[in-house]
Amino acid sequence: MKRYFILLHFIPILNFAQSKSITNNNDKGTFSILAMYQNGYVFQTNKFLRGSNSEKDTINAFQAAAIKFSKQTNGDNQWEQIYNYPNYGIGIYLADFYNPEEIGTPFSFFGFFNAPFKRWEKSSFNYELGFGATFNWKSFNPLTNKYNIALGAGESFLIDLGINFQYNLTNKIDLITGISLTHFSNGALKKPNYGLNTIAPKISLKYKFYNQIDFNKQEIEKYFPQNEWLITIFGGVKNVIFDSVNIDIIDKYQGVYFPVMGITTAINRQITYKSKIGLGMSLSYNGVINAQVAV
């Protein structure tokens, strides 16, 4: 049995204790808007996607579009230079899995962080991380949508990982091409929850409300390794479906919720501005283990 739960973290952030900031007027108005489109593949990770659905056909393709609003950093803060002047922001995402009757037409609100591996005068090769919440799934229902074991709730989380190449067409417009992996899941807050996983190339046009930025370059001080002690407290719930035939089918799949909680601690040695090593331990309680429900 797979076990998932939400982690609520309370972590002191010490990574940039040695970072500095300088004053520059270029950080005002360094905003942009981006339109993205992608068309790609849905991994066949469960029988619903492999053809056990009302259409008796595989669900292996999707298309999606997004609008992103971002802020370009320029090096006013030392961490911006260390991460090669990234941009970050928020976005709205809309996906079509060509089966709205069983999957719905999901949309997401997400945040993202995009930073260069390598930057040139008019282009850059980047990685991007995104995380958000997705709504409007046509979720599993034992009577009206019995095949969709991928999504047990109308809401889920979104995790997106990708790489892209960005080229300055003009001072105001950038062309961006790339590829990304996207995962949708509710973390077993409501079962069944086998999730959806996609991979797709994407193309974007970005309009900048500013002219080309002169990146601030300051001398990066030598990093002196330091230790940190982290304590994390987490808590959540796990949904378990009743394993019995002597119960109404709606109640069976409504299931029951059990608490999951714990504490972790770790001692880390930060060895550069961007990396650290450490050792930790955790103590957790899972209410599902040895639980019994009378029906």
N, C-alpha and C positions, 0 to 999 in steps of 0.2 A: 504493500500500500504506500503510495506516495504521500508525503506529508508536507504541507506548505503552511506558512503563516506570515502575517505582516509583522515587520520589525519597526518599532518606534524608537528612534535613536536619540539619545541625549549625550552628545560627544563634544568635549572641549576642542576647539579648533586652534591648533598651535602651529600649523605648518608655515604660516607666513609671519611668524613673530619677528623675523629679521627683515621683512620687506619694508621698502620706503616708498614714499610718493613725492612727486614733484608737481609743480603747477604748470598747466598749459591750457590755453584757451581752445585748442583743437577738439577737446572732448565734448564741447557743446554742439549738439546737432549732428552727431555722427551716427545717425539712424538710417535704416534702409527697410525696404519692403521687397519680398521675394515671392514669386509664384512658381510652384513645382508640380510636375506631372510624372507619374511612373506607371509602368505596366509590367507585371511579372508573374512569378510562380508561387503557388501555395504548396508547402510541403505536405505530403500525404501521411500525417502522423496519427490518424485514427480512422476507424471504419466509416464514419460519417463523411469524411473527405474522400475516402477511397471509393465511394459509390453507394454506401448504405444510407440512402436518403430518398426523398419522395420522387426525385428526378431519375433515380437509378443511374446516376452518372457521376464521374469524378468531379470534385471541386478543386481544380488545380491552377486557376488563373484569377487574377484580380487587377484592378486599376485603382489609382488613388491620385488625389490632388491635395495641395496644401498651400496655405498662405502663411508666410513667416514675417515677423517684425523683429529686427535685430539692432543691436548697438555694437559698433566697431570700437575696440579699444585702440589706444594710440601710444601706450607706454607711460602715461602719467604715473601709474603705479608699477613698482618693480616687478610684481608677479605677471603683469601683462607682457613685459619684455621677455621674461623667463619662458612663458608659454607661446612666444613668437606672435604676439599681438592677435589674440583670438577675437571672435565675436560671439555674442550670446543673445538669447531673446525668447520669445514665445510664438506659438503658432496654432493654427486651426487645420485639422486634417480630416478628409472625407474619403472613404473607401467604398468600392463596389466589388463584391465577390460573385456577381452574376447569378445570385440566388437570393433575392430579397425576401422571398416567402419564408425561407428557413433560417437565413442568417441576418436579414435586416439590412439597413443602410447605416453602418456605424460612422460616427464622427468623434474626433478627439480634440482635446485641448492639451498642449504639451509645452514644456520648456526644453531648450537645447543649448548646447555648447559646441562651437566649431573652432578648431585650432589647427594651424598649419604644421605638418611634418617639415615642410620646406617651403620657403617663400622666395620668389623671384621678383623682378621689377614690375612685371605686369600680370603675374600669375602666382598660384600657390597650389600645393597638394596637401589636402587636409583630412582630418578625421572629425567625426561628429557623433555626439552622444545626445539622446533624447529620452525624456520620460514624461508620461502624462496619464490622463484618464480618458477612457473611451465610453461612449454612451450609444444607445439606440440599437443594441443587438437584439435580434429575435431569438431569445434564449430558449433553452430546453423546457418543454412542458410535456408530461407523460401522456396527455390527451391530444393536444393540438400541435405539438412540435416534437414528437417523440424521437426523431432520428438525430437531432442536433446535440450530440454529447460533447461537442467542442466547447460549448458556452452554456454555463449553468445559470447565468444572471444577465440582466440587461446592461450591466456596466462591467468594465474590466480595466486593468492597467495596460499601458503601452510602454514597451522598451524598444528603442531604435538605436542601431549601431551602423555606421556607414563611413565610407571614404568618398572623397570628391576632388575634382580638379576645377579650379576657378580661374577664369581668364577675363581680364579687363577689356571689353570691347570698346568702351569710351570712358571718359572720366566719370560718367554717371551710371553706366550699365555694365553688368558683369554677366557672363555666360558660365553656368556651372553644370557639369556632368558628373555622375557618380553612381554608386550602387549601395544598397542598404539592406540589412536584415532587420525585420520587425517581429516582435513577439507580443501576442495578446493573451492575457490570462487574468483571472480574478484572484489568483493565489489560493484557490480552494475555499474561498469564503462561501461559495455556493457550488455544490456539485450537481451533475457531472461537469468536469472542467478539464478537458484534455487540451484546450487551448488552440490557437492558430499561429502559424509561423510562416512568414513570407520572405522572399528575396526578390529584388527588382532593381534594374537600372533606373535612373531618374535624370531628368533634365530640368533646369531652372533658369529663370531670368531674374536678376536682382537689380532694383533701381535704388540708387543712393541719393539721399537728400543732402549730400555734401560733396565737395570736390575731393580730389585725391588727398590723402592724409600724409603729412610728413611725420613718420613715426619717431617718437622720442627715443634716443639711445643714451642710456646712462651707464656708468661703470657699475658692473655687478660685483658687489663685495664677495670676497671669498666666504663660502659657507662653512660654519663651524658646527660639526655634528652635535646633536643634542638628543636627550631622551624625553619621552613623554609617556604618561600613564593614562590609559583610556578605560573608562567604565561605561558600559552600555546596558541599558535596561530595555527589555522588549516585552511586548504583550500582544496578543491577538486571539483569534478564534479559529477553530477548524470545524468544517461542516462534514458530517458523516451521514450517509444514506442508510435507512433502516434495512437490515438484512433479514427480512421476514416476508412471508406471503400472507400472513394473517393481519393485514393492515390495509386501509384504503390507499390506493395508488398515489393520490395527491399527497397524503400525509407521508407515505413512504419516501418520496423524493424531496419533500420539504426537509426531511432529516432532522437532525438535532445538532446543536452547537456545543463544543467543548472548549474550555479555555486553554491557551498555550501562553506561557510566560517564562521569563528567565533573566539572568544577568550574565554578562561576559566582562572579562577584564583582560587587558593586554599591556605589555610594556614594549614600546617601539624605540628603535634607534633611527632617527632621521639622518641619512648620510649625505643627501644633496637637497637642493631646493625642491626637487620633484620626486624623490624616492626615499623609502624607509624599509626597514626590516623589523620583525618583531616576533614575539611569542605570547600566546594567550591561552585562556581557558574559559569554559562556560558551564553554567549550572542552569538547567531548564526543567520545566514541568509541562508535560503533555497530558491533558485530561482525557485523551482518547485511549491511552494505554490502559488496558484492564477494565475499561468502562463497560457497564452493562445497562441496557435499557429494557424495561418490561413493557410489552405490548399485548 
